[in-house]
Amino acid sequence: MNSLKSRHIFFPAGNHLLACPMAKDNIYQDPQAPADFTFNSRVAEVFDDMLQRSVPCYHQVIDMVATLLARFVQPGDRIYDLGCSTGTTLLELSRRMATGRLEFVGIDNSAAMIDKATLKAEMFAKQDAIRFIHGDIAAVELEPCGACILNYTLQFIRPLARQRFLTRLHQALKPGGVLIISEKIICHDLEINRAFIDFYHDFKRSQGYTETEIARKRAALENILIPFSIRENGELLKKSGFSQVETFFQWFNFASLVAIKD
């Protein structure tokens, strides 16, 4: 049973902080944990803690995404977060960009994630600013938008389907619209790639994960999460219609890219 007492997630609100109980991720302490990683209700319960302890610089990247969007989106634009999980990114963006008359839409194919996101939006009185949709991001019809966010989402889409998916996003974006992608990445130099993985495992140990948890989760994700290199992601974006593509963040084997539609 996951404890709700050990950690909290904080969202700035004016000059004070709102705290939301956050269950601790101990899924892979259990020898009976699923062999393959799935975004089920058990994962949704601990997902906020899992992200903070598994994704280096998680909140810094959200801050950088907010800065980029403030520069490129227009008042009244629609912003999609595809694979929105529990809604943390959209909640922070709606706080940071409250004066822009923006519409925030989160889509995720996990009903448990959408339920958690909806509850958090109600908790922070953001249900009028944000709406969440339960659906397949590769199939839901997208309305014209000023920005799309894919934070640690593309890596879970089958490689052969990624270009077609990105082309759909390019078509949905208005001219001048932005696509922001954050991903776990690989390096094709084996020595450097091995070093980056070692640094990442050191990071997870520093966050309290045991060797057993690290090994079990890595095995569970092995055939589910398929990372590309920065170069490969950039090439996919350009083949999908984006002529302006730049990396704006990298921490060893994690990177974020921004692409702009002409």
VEXDO-963261 format. One record per residue: residue number from 1; residue in one letter; chain; x, y, z of N, C-alpha, C in turn. Coordinates in Angstrom, 3 decimals. Layout:
N
DRENFI   i aa ch   n.east  n.north     n.up  ca.east ca.north    ca.up   c.east  c.north     c.up
DRENFI NUM  A  A        X        Y        Z        X        Y        Z        X        Y        Z
...
***
This chain:
262
DRENFI   i aa ch   n.east  n.north     n.up  ca.east ca.north    ca.up   c.east  c.north     c.up
DRENFI   1  M  A    0.850   -1.188    0.000    0.000    0.000    0.000    0.882    1.233    0.000
DRENFI   2  N  A    0.634    2.202   -0.900    1.466    3.392   -0.975    1.051    4.402    0.090
DRENFI   3  S  A    2.032    4.978    0.763    1.748    5.983    1.776    1.510    7.339    1.130
DRENFI   4  L  A    0.497    8.069    1.635    0.215    9.411    1.139    0.840   10.466    2.032
DRENFI   5  K  A    1.625   10.060    3.023    2.108   11.007    4.017    3.505   11.535    3.737
DRENFI   6  S  A    4.250   10.867    2.857    5.681   11.131    2.796    6.076   12.312    1.930
DRENFI   7  R  A    5.289   12.620    0.867    5.718   13.656   -0.049    4.529   14.504   -0.473
DRENFI   8  H  A    4.823   15.731   -0.895    3.796   16.615   -1.429    4.301   17.223   -2.727
DRENFI   9  I  A    3.367   17.571   -3.593    3.715   18.323   -4.794    3.226   19.744   -4.590
DRENFI  10  F  A    4.058   20.734   -4.917    3.736   22.118   -4.650    3.479   22.879   -5.936
DRENFI  11  F  A    2.408   23.670   -5.924    2.105   24.566   -7.035    2.050   25.978   -6.478
DRENFI  12  P  A    2.903   26.899   -6.958    2.828   28.272   -6.494    1.468   28.864   -6.823
DRENFI  13  A  A    0.921   29.634   -5.885   -0.359   30.306   -6.114   -0.285   31.658   -5.436
DRENFI  14  G  A   -0.094   32.735   -6.210    0.106   34.045   -5.624    1.400   34.057   -4.859
DRENFI  15  N  A    1.313   34.418   -3.573    2.512   34.478   -2.751    2.615   33.308   -1.783
DRENFI  16  H  A    1.810   32.266   -2.012    1.889   31.115   -1.121    1.877   29.838   -1.951
DRENFI  17  L  A    2.088   28.733   -1.286    2.150   27.440   -1.972    0.960   26.583   -1.576
DRENFI  18  L  A    0.408   25.918   -2.573   -0.630   24.932   -2.318    0.021   23.556   -2.339
DRENFI  19  A  A   -0.298   22.735   -1.353    0.306   21.401   -1.279   -0.734   20.337   -1.568
DRENFI  20  C  A   -0.345   19.401   -2.419   -1.216   18.285   -2.779   -0.535   16.998   -2.358
DRENFI  21  P  A   -1.186   16.137   -1.552   -0.552   14.885   -1.141   -0.088   14.074   -2.349
DRENFI  22  M  A    1.109   13.502   -2.237    1.688   12.773   -3.353    2.194   11.423   -2.837
DRENFI  23  A  A    1.568   10.354   -3.316    1.956    9.019   -2.874    3.347    8.674   -3.370
DRENFI  24  K  A    4.095    7.947   -2.564    5.467    7.582   -2.915    5.489    6.396   -3.869
DRENFI  25  D  A    6.374    6.490   -4.863    6.541    5.421   -5.839    7.384    4.300   -5.242
DRENFI  26  N  A    6.721    3.195   -4.909    7.458    2.003   -4.466    6.977    0.770   -5.230
DRENFI  27  I  A    6.472    1.004   -6.456    5.899   -0.081   -7.261    6.909   -1.202   -7.479
DRENFI  28  Y  A    8.160   -0.835   -7.796    9.130   -1.863   -8.154    9.915   -2.398   -6.960
DRENFI  29  Q  A    9.425   -2.088   -5.752    9.881   -2.834   -4.581    9.170   -4.180   -4.509
DRENFI  30  D  A    8.032   -4.254   -5.186    7.191   -5.449   -5.167    7.688   -6.467   -6.191
DRENFI  31  P  A    8.079   -7.666   -5.765    8.533   -8.692   -6.719    7.450   -9.077   -7.724
DRENFI  32  Q  A    6.171   -8.812   -7.389    5.068   -9.145   -8.281    4.687   -7.980   -9.205
DRENFI  33  A  A    5.516   -6.953   -9.288    5.239   -5.823  -10.185    5.121   -6.322  -11.618
DRENFI  34  P  A    4.254   -5.690  -12.428    4.051   -6.164  -13.808    5.359   -6.218  -14.584
DRENFI  35  A  A    5.478   -7.229  -15.448    6.696   -7.389  -16.244    6.846   -6.264  -17.250
DRENFI  36  D  A    5.720   -5.748  -17.768    5.735   -4.628  -18.711    5.092   -3.412  -18.064
DRENFI  37  F  A    5.685   -2.249  -18.300    5.195   -1.005  -17.710    3.878   -0.600  -18.368
DRENFI  38  T  A    2.862   -0.290  -17.555    1.586    0.196  -18.062    1.125    1.386  -17.224
DRENFI  39  F  A    0.393    2.292  -17.854   -0.091    3.483  -17.157   -1.450    3.178  -16.511
DRENFI  40  N  A   -1.431    2.270  -15.544   -2.662    1.849  -14.894   -2.944    2.698  -13.655
DRENFI  41  S  A   -3.979    2.318  -12.895   -4.376    3.112  -11.735   -3.295    3.127  -10.656
DRENFI  42  R  A   -2.557    2.023  -10.515   -1.493    1.988   -9.517   -0.376    2.966   -9.878
DRENFI  43  V  A   -0.019    3.037  -11.164    0.995    3.993  -11.610    0.475    5.421  -11.469
DRENFI  44  A  A   -0.792    5.658  -11.828   -1.362    7.007  -11.727   -1.301    7.526  -10.293
DRENFI  45  E  A   -1.509    6.636   -9.328   -1.500    7.042   -7.920   -0.152    7.619   -7.501
DRENFI  46  V  A    0.940    7.097   -8.058    2.279    7.502   -7.617    3.027    8.282   -8.703
DRENFI  47  F  A    2.343    8.641   -9.800    3.052    9.138  -10.980    3.764   10.463  -10.728
DRENFI  48  D  A    3.172   11.351   -9.951    3.838   12.636   -9.691    5.171   12.427   -8.981
DRENFI  49  D  A    5.180   11.531   -8.007    6.431   11.214   -7.309    7.406   10.514   -8.256
DRENFI  50  M  A    6.888    9.607   -9.096    7.732    8.888  -10.042    8.439    9.854  -10.983
DRENFI  51  L  A    7.717   10.842  -11.494    8.316   11.806  -12.413    9.404   12.625  -11.734
DRENFI  52  Q  A    9.105   13.138  -10.556   10.083   13.982   -9.868   11.363   13.218   -9.530
DRENFI  53  R  A   11.228   11.919   -9.255   12.391   11.128   -8.848   13.034   10.382  -10.004
DRENFI  54  S  A   12.396   10.389  -11.185   12.914    9.636  -12.323   13.346   10.496  -13.499
DRENFI  55  V  A   12.886   11.743  -13.544   13.200   12.626  -14.670   14.037   13.795  -14.161
DRENFI  56  P  A   15.319   13.827  -14.482   16.167   14.926  -14.015   15.667   16.275  -14.510
DRENFI  57  C  A   15.702   17.260  -13.620   15.352   18.650  -13.963   13.903   18.776  -14.456
DRENFI  58  Y  A   13.032   17.935  -13.944   11.643   17.893  -14.408   10.972   19.266  -14.311
DRENFI  59  H  A   11.067   19.909  -13.159   10.402   21.202  -12.992   11.113   22.314  -13.756
DRENFI  60  Q  A   12.434   22.212  -13.897   13.151   23.205  -14.698   12.701   23.171  -16.152
DRENFI  61  V  A   12.433   21.968  -16.667   11.960   21.864  -18.054   10.572   22.484  -18.193
DRENFI  62  I  A    9.678   22.240  -17.228    8.363   22.882  -17.281    8.513   24.398  -17.276
DRENFI  63  D  A    9.433   24.907  -16.477    9.675   26.350  -16.431   10.154   26.859  -17.787
DRENFI  64  M  A   11.032   26.117  -18.442   11.532   26.524  -19.755   10.435   26.438  -20.813
DRENFI  65  V  A    9.574   25.438  -20.709    8.438   25.326  -21.633    7.530   26.546  -21.485
DRENFI  66  A  A    7.255   26.941  -20.248    6.414   28.118  -20.014    7.045   29.365  -20.622
DRENFI  67  T  A    8.363   29.497  -20.502    9.062   30.664  -21.063    8.971   30.670  -22.585
DRENFI  68  L  A    9.147   29.512  -23.211    9.035   29.422  -24.666    7.621   29.750  -25.140
DRENFI  69  L  A    6.621   29.192  -24.471    5.244   29.439  -24.888    4.877   30.909  -24.730
DRENFI  70  A  A    5.334   31.533  -23.650    5.043   32.955  -23.449    5.602   33.804  -24.591
DRENFI  71  R  A    6.670   33.327  -25.203    7.292   34.067  -26.310    6.550   33.820  -27.633
DRENFI  72  F  A    6.063   32.609  -27.855    5.598   32.249  -29.193    4.083   32.136  -29.371
DRENFI  73  V  A    3.331   31.843  -28.321    1.882   31.715  -28.528    1.217   33.082  -28.513
DRENFI  74  Q  A    0.011   33.130  -29.079   -0.750   34.369  -29.184   -1.952   34.320  -28.240
DRENFI  75  P  A   -2.441   35.492  -27.785   -3.635   35.497  -26.930   -4.783   34.739  -27.595
DRENFI  76  G  A   -5.452   33.917  -26.802   -6.567   33.135  -27.323   -6.177   31.802  -27.925
DRENFI  77  D  A   -4.875   31.504  -28.019   -4.429   30.246  -28.614   -4.840   29.046  -27.762
DRENFI  78  R  A   -4.941   27.922  -28.427   -5.174   26.640  -27.770   -3.834   25.931  -27.616
DRENFI  79  I  A   -3.592   25.376  -26.424   -2.355   24.638  -26.151   -2.718   23.215  -25.766
DRENFI  80  Y  A   -2.197   22.249  -26.520   -2.423   20.833  -26.226   -1.227   20.254  -25.468
DRENFI  81  D  A   -1.527   19.461  -24.457   -0.515   18.614  -23.819   -0.923   17.180  -24.122
DRENFI  82  L  A   -0.183   16.530  -25.015   -0.525   15.197  -25.497    0.247   14.149  -24.709
DRENFI  83  G  A   -0.494   13.283  -24.034    0.123   12.406  -23.036    0.288   13.200  -21.760
DRENFI  84  C  A   -0.792   13.855  -21.344   -0.724   14.842  -20.248   -0.572   14.218  -18.882
DRENFI  85  S  A   -0.728   12.904  -18.761   -0.660   12.181  -17.486   -1.560   12.849  -16.439
DRENFI  86  T  A   -1.014   13.238  -15.283   -1.850   13.758  -14.201   -2.037   15.272  -14.255
DRENFI  87  G  A   -1.656   15.911  -15.356   -1.966   17.318  -15.560   -1.023   18.320  -14.935
DRENFI  88  T  A    0.099   17.863  -14.385    1.018   18.776  -13.695    1.496   19.907  -14.598
DRENFI  89  T  A    1.885   19.580  -15.828    2.405   20.607  -16.735    1.343   21.647  -17.042
DRENFI  90  L  A    0.131   21.225  -17.377   -0.913   22.190  -17.720   -1.322   23.036  -16.524
DRENFI  91  L  A   -1.331   22.458  -15.340   -1.649   23.249  -14.149   -0.632   24.374  -13.956
DRENFI  92  E  A    0.635   24.045  -14.128    1.669   25.079  -13.967    1.603   26.111  -15.082
DRENFI  93  L  A    1.372   25.664  -16.319    1.279   26.611  -17.429    0.076   27.539  -17.259
DRENFI  94  S  A   -1.041   26.995  -16.805   -2.225   27.834  -16.618   -2.000   28.876  -15.536
DRENFI  95  R  A   -1.188   28.536  -14.538   -0.846   29.524  -13.500    0.072   30.598  -14.053
DRENFI  96  R  A    1.084   30.161  -14.815    2.081   31.084  -15.327    1.525   31.999  -16.425
DRENFI  97  M  A    0.521   31.516  -17.159    0.048   32.234  -18.340   -1.433   32.578  -18.215
DRENFI  98  A  A   -1.843   32.925  -17.000   -3.263   33.131  -16.702   -3.869   34.336  -17.424
DRENFI  99  T  A   -3.041   35.276  -17.863   -3.588   36.503  -18.470   -3.681   36.427  -19.991
DRENFI 100  G  A   -3.333   35.303  -20.591   -3.272   35.222  -22.050   -4.533   34.734  -22.733
DRENFI 101  R  A   -5.630   34.535  -21.959   -6.878   34.019  -22.542   -6.622   32.746  -23.348
DRENFI 102  L  A   -5.765   31.891  -22.806   -5.376   30.670  -23.499   -6.294   29.512  -23.106
DRENFI 103  E  A   -6.448   28.568  -24.018   -7.214   27.354  -23.746   -6.241   26.195  -23.609
DRENFI 104  F  A   -6.278   25.506  -22.472   -5.375   24.397  -22.192   -6.151   23.079  -22.284
DRENFI 105  V  A   -5.645   22.166  -23.099   -6.321   20.888  -23.314   -5.320   19.750  -23.115
DRENFI 106  G  A   -5.627   18.844  -22.199   -4.783   17.680  -21.968   -5.463   16.413  -22.474
DRENFI 107  I  A   -4.709   15.567  -23.156   -5.234   14.307  -23.685   -4.338   13.172  -23.236
DRENFI 108  D  A   -4.954   12.088  -22.778   -4.185   10.914  -22.367   -5.062    9.682  -22.547
DRENFI 109  N  A   -4.436    8.546  -22.918   -5.222    7.326  -23.138   -5.413    6.509  -21.869
DRENFI 110  S  A   -4.897    6.999  -20.738   -5.083    6.330  -19.457   -6.214    7.008  -18.693
DRENFI 111  A  A   -7.311    6.282  -18.487   -8.440    6.845  -17.748   -8.037    7.220  -16.324
DRENFI 112  A  A   -7.156    6.429  -15.731   -6.708    6.711  -14.359   -5.939    8.030  -14.292
DRENFI 113  M  A   -5.107    8.298  -15.307   -4.365    9.567  -15.351   -5.325   10.745  -15.518
DRENFI 114  I  A   -6.291   10.608  -16.414   -7.248   11.697  -16.646   -8.076   11.968  -15.387
DRENFI 115  D  A   -8.476   10.918  -14.682   -9.218   11.105  -13.428   -8.386   11.878  -12.416
DRENFI 116  K  A   -7.103   11.533  -12.315   -6.217   12.236  -11.362   -6.022   13.696  -11.796
DRENFI 117  A  A   -5.845   13.929  -13.098   -5.667   15.294  -13.600   -6.906   16.136  -13.343
DRENFI 118  T  A   -8.070   15.575  -13.585   -9.327   16.299  -13.373   -9.496   16.657  -11.901
DRENFI 119  L  A   -9.172   15.725  -11.018   -9.263   15.983   -9.582   -8.331   17.108   -9.163
DRENFI 120  K  A   -7.114   17.116   -9.702   -6.158   18.172   -9.358   -6.631   19.524   -9.876
DRENFI 121  A  A   -7.205   19.551  -11.078   -7.719   20.807  -11.621   -8.847   21.352  -10.740
DRENFI 122  E  A   -9.702   20.468  -10.246  -10.779   20.891   -9.343  -10.207   21.380   -8.017
DRENFI 123  M  A   -9.183   20.697   -7.519   -8.567   21.057   -6.243   -7.994   22.474   -6.285
DRENFI 124  F  A   -7.415   22.839   -7.458   -6.793   24.148   -7.581   -7.670   25.132   -8.354
DRENFI 125  A  A   -8.984   24.811   -8.467   -9.960   25.699   -9.106   -9.523   26.106  -10.504
DRENFI 126  K  A   -9.042   25.121  -11.272   -8.573   25.382  -12.631   -9.440   24.695  -13.681
DRENFI 127  Q  A  -10.584   24.126  -13.262  -11.382   23.359  -14.214  -11.992   24.225  -15.311
DRENFI 128  D  A  -12.091   25.539  -15.089  -12.590   26.426  -16.142  -11.502   26.779  -17.152
DRENFI 129  A  A  -10.235   26.661  -16.746   -9.116   27.021  -17.627   -8.559   25.824  -18.381
DRENFI 130  I  A   -8.776   24.631  -17.854   -8.182   23.420  -18.426   -9.274   22.374  -18.627
DRENFI 131  R  A   -9.210   21.670  -19.755  -10.082   20.509  -19.909   -9.228   19.302  -20.291
DRENFI 132  F  A   -9.657   18.156  -19.808   -8.932   16.917  -20.046   -9.804   15.956  -20.840
DRENFI 133  I  A   -9.181   15.261  -21.785   -9.879   14.332  -22.664   -9.234   12.955  -22.548
DRENFI 134  H  A  -10.063   11.947  -22.322   -9.574   10.574  -22.324   -9.633   10.061  -23.750
DRENFI 135  G  A   -8.487    9.796  -24.343   -8.466    9.330  -25.716   -7.064    9.034  -26.195
DRENFI 136  D  A   -6.979    8.411  -27.355   -5.708    8.074  -27.992   -5.178    9.308  -28.709
DRENFI 137  I  A   -4.012    9.789  -28.315   -3.488   11.022  -28.904   -3.203   10.873  -30.397
DRENFI 138  A  A   -3.053    9.627  -30.858   -2.804    9.394  -32.279   -4.095    9.375  -33.083
DRENFI 139  A  A   -5.243    9.377  -32.392   -6.527    9.260  -33.102   -7.465   10.431  -32.850
DRENFI 140  V  A   -7.353   11.096  -31.696   -8.255   12.214  -31.380   -8.062   13.333  -32.396
DRENFI 141  E  A   -9.166   13.857  -32.907   -9.081   14.959  -33.856   -8.673   16.239  -33.139
DRENFI 142  L  A   -7.620   16.869  -33.617   -7.102   18.075  -32.987   -7.664   19.309  -33.686
DRENFI 143  E  A   -8.083   20.280  -32.885   -8.517   21.562  -33.423   -7.282   22.427  -33.685
DRENFI 144  P  A   -7.427   23.473  -34.511   -6.276   24.355  -34.749   -5.717   24.870  -33.425
DRENFI 145  C  A   -4.394   24.909  -33.324   -3.774   25.241  -32.042   -2.513   26.067  -32.249
DRENFI 146  G  A   -2.099   26.715  -31.166   -0.876   27.502  -31.197    0.327   26.746  -30.703
DRENFI 147  A  A    0.091   25.658  -29.952    1.215   24.891  -29.408    0.783   23.478  -29.066
DRENFI 148  C  A    1.710   22.552  -29.228    1.544   21.169  -28.771    2.746   20.813  -27.914
DRENFI 149  I  A    2.493   20.126  -26.819    3.554   19.676  -25.921    3.553   18.155  -25.891
DRENFI 150  L  A    4.724   17.575  -26.074    4.920   16.127  -25.957    6.032   15.900  -24.942
DRENFI 151  N  A    5.684   15.892  -23.680    6.700   15.704  -22.644    6.797   14.224  -22.278
DRENFI 152  Y  A    7.891   13.572  -22.717    8.171   12.169  -22.415    7.019   11.281  -22.909
DRENFI 153  T  A    6.547   11.592  -24.123    5.401   10.898  -24.723    5.779   10.206  -26.022
DRENFI 154  L  A    6.519   10.898  -26.891    6.849   10.345  -28.200    7.599    9.021  -28.075
DRENFI 155  Q  A    8.384    8.885  -27.025    9.194    7.680  -26.814    8.344    6.422  -26.609
DRENFI 156  F  A    7.049    6.597  -26.303    6.155    5.456  -26.114    5.347    5.128  -27.372
DRENFI 157  I  A    5.484    5.934  -28.422    4.803    5.666  -29.684    5.703    4.785  -30.548
DRENFI 158  R  A    5.119    3.792  -31.204    5.912    2.895  -32.041    6.746    3.699  -33.043
DRENFI 159  P  A    8.036    3.407  -33.173    8.906    4.195  -34.055    8.362    4.392  -35.462
DRENFI 160  L  A    7.772    3.362  -36.064    7.276    3.490  -37.430    6.064    4.413  -37.537
DRENFI 161  A  A    5.417    4.697  -36.406    4.233    5.563  -36.421    4.567    7.013  -36.062
DRENFI 162  R  A    5.794    7.295  -35.679    6.116    8.618  -35.134    6.045    9.729  -36.183
DRENFI 163  Q  A    6.570    9.494  -37.370    6.542   10.577  -38.355    5.115   10.923  -38.759
DRENFI 164  R  A    4.272    9.924  -38.958    2.881   10.179  -39.309    2.180   10.972  -38.196
DRENFI 165  F  A    2.482   10.614  -36.948    1.905   11.318  -35.803    2.374   12.774  -35.767
DRENFI 166  L  A    3.668   13.006  -35.947    4.199   14.369  -35.918    3.666   15.199  -37.082
DRENFI 167  T  A    3.447   14.572  -38.221    2.868   15.283  -39.364    1.459   15.776  -39.030
DRENFI 168  R  A    0.675   14.954  -38.295   -0.653   15.377  -37.838   -0.556   16.619  -36.960
DRENFI 169  L  A    0.428   16.648  -36.081    0.590   17.803  -35.199    0.978   19.036  -36.006
DRENFI 170  H  A    1.858   18.863  -36.971    2.258   19.983  -37.825    1.036   20.560  -38.541
DRENFI 171  Q  A    0.163   19.698  -39.002   -1.028   20.154  -39.710   -1.995   20.883  -38.783
DRENFI 172  A  A   -2.069   20.475  -37.521   -2.979   21.110  -36.570   -2.477   22.465  -36.097
DRENFI 173  L  A   -1.171   22.658  -36.108   -0.608   23.918  -35.629   -0.887   25.066  -36.597
DRENFI 174  K  A   -1.157   26.241  -36.047   -1.284   27.442  -36.855    0.105   27.869  -37.332
DRENFI 175  P  A    0.207   28.628  -38.411    1.513   29.170  -38.810    2.157   29.927  -37.642
DRENFI 176  G  A    3.406   29.621  -37.378    4.091   30.217  -36.238    3.912   29.433  -34.955
DRENFI 177  G  A    3.082   28.368  -35.003    2.858   27.552  -33.822    4.077   26.736  -33.460
DRENFI 178  V  A    4.136   26.280  -32.209    5.319   25.578  -31.717    4.971   24.179  -31.217
DRENFI 179  L  A    5.889   23.272  -31.453    5.826   21.920  -30.901    7.012   21.760  -29.969
DRENFI 180  I  A    6.745   21.331  -28.744    7.800   21.148  -27.755    7.840   19.675  -27.361
DRENFI 181  I  A    9.013   19.085  -27.474    9.199   17.662  -27.196   10.290   17.479  -26.144
DRENFI 182  S  A    9.988   16.714  -25.105   10.998   16.296  -24.132   11.053   14.776  -24.155
DRENFI 183  E  A   12.261   14.221  -24.167   12.428   12.795  -24.357   13.642   12.259  -23.597
DRENFI 184  K  A   13.557   10.993  -23.247   14.771   10.257  -22.917   15.450    9.954  -24.247
DRENFI 185  I  A   16.767   10.076  -24.312   17.463    9.914  -25.583   18.575    8.874  -25.471
DRENFI 186  I  A   19.075    8.459  -26.631   20.247    7.595  -26.689   21.356    8.316  -27.445
DRENFI 187  C  A   22.581    7.866  -27.228   23.726    8.322  -28.016   24.236    7.110  -28.791
DRENFI 188  H  A   24.664    7.338  -30.032   25.135    6.223  -30.844   26.600    5.887  -30.577
DRENFI 189  D  A   27.295    6.740  -29.848   28.624    6.391  -29.363   28.435    5.532  -28.114
DRENFI 190  L  A   28.841    4.269  -28.174   28.533    3.321  -27.110   29.143    3.707  -25.768
DRENFI 191  E  A   30.369    4.232  -25.801   31.021    4.606  -24.536   30.297    5.763  -23.865
DRENFI 192  I  A   29.952    6.776  -24.659   29.235    7.927  -24.095   27.843    7.510  -23.635
DRENFI 193  N  A   27.161    6.678  -24.425   25.817    6.233  -24.047   25.854    5.478  -22.720
DRENFI 194  R  A   26.862    4.609  -22.550   26.995    3.854  -21.309   27.238    4.796  -20.126
DRENFI 195  A  A   28.066    5.813  -20.352   28.343    6.780  -19.288   27.072    7.532  -18.896
DRENFI 196  F  A   26.305    7.967  -19.901   25.071    8.713  -19.620   24.081    7.853  -18.831
DRENFI 197  I  A   23.974    6.573  -19.189   23.081    5.674  -18.452   23.558    5.517  -17.009
DRENFI 198  D  A   24.871    5.387  -16.818   25.415    5.284  -15.460   25.103    6.534  -14.653
DRENFI 199  F  A   25.247    7.718  -15.273   24.946    8.968  -14.574   23.467    9.017  -14.186
DRENFI 200  Y  A   22.614    8.501  -15.092   21.179    8.494  -14.802   20.852    7.561  -13.639
DRENFI 201  H  A   21.486    6.399  -13.614   21.251    5.487  -12.501   21.763    6.090  -11.190
DRENFI 202  D  A   22.863    6.833  -11.253   23.340    7.545  -10.058   22.290    8.537   -9.581
DRENFI 203  F  A   21.667    9.237  -10.536   20.605   10.190  -10.188   19.458    9.476   -9.481
DRENFI 204  K  A   19.030    8.336  -10.006   17.906    7.621   -9.402   18.267    7.113   -8.004
DRENFI 205  R  A   19.515    6.683   -7.832   19.940    6.272   -6.489   19.866    7.454   -5.529
DRENFI 206  S  A   20.260    8.636   -6.014   20.227    9.836   -5.161   18.804   10.209   -4.775
DRENFI 207  Q  A   17.810    9.724   -5.545   16.411    9.999   -5.247   15.776    8.905   -4.387
DRENFI 208  G  A   16.590    7.945   -3.953   16.103    6.943   -3.017   15.691    5.623   -3.627
DRENFI 209  Y  A   15.868    5.459   -4.943   15.545    4.176   -5.559   16.669    3.180   -5.279
DRENFI 210  T  A   16.293    1.924   -5.037   17.276    0.878   -4.784   17.751    0.269   -6.102
DRENFI 211  E  A   18.827   -0.500   -6.030   19.332   -1.187   -7.219   18.259   -2.112   -7.803
DRENFI 212  T  A   17.514   -2.773   -6.922   16.467   -3.687   -7.385   15.370   -2.929   -8.116
DRENFI 213  E  A   14.936   -1.795   -7.564   13.895   -0.999   -8.214   14.364   -0.497   -9.581
DRENFI 214  I  A   15.597   -0.032   -9.649   16.143    0.478  -10.911   16.160   -0.631  -11.964
DRENFI 215  A  A   16.629   -1.791  -11.569   16.740   -2.911  -12.512   15.367   -3.393  -12.968
DRENFI 216  R  A   14.417   -3.509  -12.038   13.083   -3.989  -12.395   12.358   -3.014  -13.323
DRENFI 217  K  A   12.467   -1.729  -13.033   11.782   -0.764  -13.888   12.429   -0.712  -15.272
DRENFI 218  R  A   13.740   -0.780  -15.318   14.405   -0.765  -16.614   13.952   -1.962  -17.462
DRENFI 219  A  A   13.818   -3.127  -16.840   13.355   -4.307  -17.562   11.910   -4.139  -18.026
DRENFI 220  A  A   11.079   -3.507  -17.186    9.672   -3.316  -17.531    9.499   -2.355  -18.706
DRENFI 221  L  A   10.420   -1.411  -18.841   10.327   -0.411  -19.906   11.054   -0.820  -21.185
DRENFI 222  E  A   11.797   -1.908  -21.142   12.738   -2.245  -22.211   12.088   -2.271  -23.598
DRENFI 223  N  A   10.922   -2.860  -23.727   10.270   -2.953  -25.029    9.104   -1.985  -25.175
DRENFI 224  I  A    8.937   -1.096  -24.180    7.825   -0.143  -24.177    8.315    1.255  -24.536
DRENFI 225  L  A    9.421    1.664  -23.909   10.009    2.985  -24.148   11.193    2.800  -25.101
DRENFI 226  I  A   11.076    3.354  -26.308   12.135    3.205  -27.314   12.670    4.598  -27.663
DRENFI 227  P  A   13.814    4.977  -27.094   14.328    6.329  -27.316   15.073    6.472  -28.632
DRENFI 228  F  A   15.067    7.674  -29.166   15.854    8.056  -30.328   16.945    9.018  -29.861
DRENFI 229  S  A   17.907    9.275  -30.730   18.915   10.295  -30.446   18.344   11.679  -30.751
DRENFI 230  I  A   19.038   12.715  -30.308   18.616   14.082  -30.639   18.577   14.267  -32.149
DRENFI 231  R  A   19.587   13.762  -32.820   19.629   13.912  -34.285   18.443   13.215  -34.948
DRENFI 232  E  A   18.127   12.008  -34.505   17.009   11.270  -35.095   15.675   11.963  -34.841
DRENFI 233  N  A   15.503   12.502  -33.638   14.278   13.250  -33.362   14.191   14.506  -34.229
DRENFI 234  G  A   15.320   15.191  -34.387   15.345   16.377  -35.236   15.005   16.065  -36.675
DRENFI 235  E  A   15.535   14.952  -37.174   15.243   14.559  -38.553   13.763   14.211  -38.730
DRENFI 236  L  A   13.186   13.546  -37.729   11.759   13.236  -37.782   10.926   14.510  -37.870
DRENFI 237  L  A   11.284   15.487  -37.068   10.544   16.749  -37.054   10.639   17.454  -38.401
DRENFI 238  K  A   11.812   17.453  -38.993   11.974   18.120  -40.283   11.224   17.382  -41.389
DRENFI 239  K  A   11.236   16.060  -41.356   10.479   15.285  -42.335    8.976   15.486  -42.165
DRENFI 240  S  A    8.563   15.890  -40.970    7.144   16.107  -40.689    6.690   17.516  -41.052
DRENFI 241  G  A    7.620   18.349  -41.548    7.246   19.675  -42.020    7.841   20.841  -41.267
DRENFI 242  F  A    8.522   20.580  -40.160    9.104   21.673  -39.368   10.483   22.032  -39.926
DRENFI 243  S  A   10.666   23.290  -40.282   11.963   23.707  -40.817   12.875   24.263  -39.720
DRENFI 244  Q  A   12.294   24.750  -38.632   13.076   25.317  -37.529   13.007   24.365  -36.336
DRENFI 245  V  A   14.121   23.740  -36.020   14.185   22.772  -34.922   15.460   23.025  -34.130
DRENFI 246  E  A   15.327   23.169  -32.814   16.498   23.392  -31.973   16.351   22.637  -30.655
DRENFI 247  T  A   17.471   22.182  -30.116   17.512   21.629  -28.765   17.641   22.790  -27.784
DRENFI 248  F  A   16.751   22.839  -26.780   16.858   23.938  -25.806   17.257   23.453  -24.415
DRENFI 249  F  A   17.366   22.127  -24.241   17.787   21.597  -22.941   18.358   20.200  -23.136
DRENFI 250  Q  A   19.420   19.883  -22.370   19.897   18.505  -22.313   20.531   18.238  -20.966
DRENFI 251  W  A   20.169   17.107  -20.385   20.836   16.565  -19.192   21.228   15.146  -19.552
DRENFI 252  F  A   22.483   14.932  -19.934   22.978   13.613  -20.317   21.994   12.901  -21.247
DRENFI 253  N  A   21.224   11.914  -20.774   20.350   11.163  -21.681   18.884   11.626  -21.631
DRENFI 254  F  A   18.666   12.912  -21.353   17.351   13.539  -21.467   17.509   14.847  -22.246
DRENFI 255  A  A   16.582   15.135  -23.136   16.699   16.347  -23.947   15.322   16.890  -24.299
DRENFI 256  S  A   15.287   18.175  -24.587   14.059   18.855  -25.015   14.338   19.645  -26.271
DRENFI 257  L  A   13.390   19.585  -27.214   13.516   20.271  -28.500   12.299   21.151  -28.745
DRENFI 258  V  A   12.502   22.228  -29.463   11.404   23.084  -29.896   11.420   23.150  -31.409
DRENFI 259  A  A   10.236   23.036  -32.017   10.099   23.122  -33.469    9.007   24.143  -33.774
DRENFI 260  I  A    9.239   24.973  -34.787    8.297   26.031  -35.142    7.768   25.802  -36.552
DRENFI 261  K  A    6.457   25.943  -36.707    5.854   25.815  -38.025    5.967   27.147  -38.757
DRENFI 262  D  A    6.445   27.123  -39.991    6.593   28.363  -40.776    5.244   29.043  -40.938
***
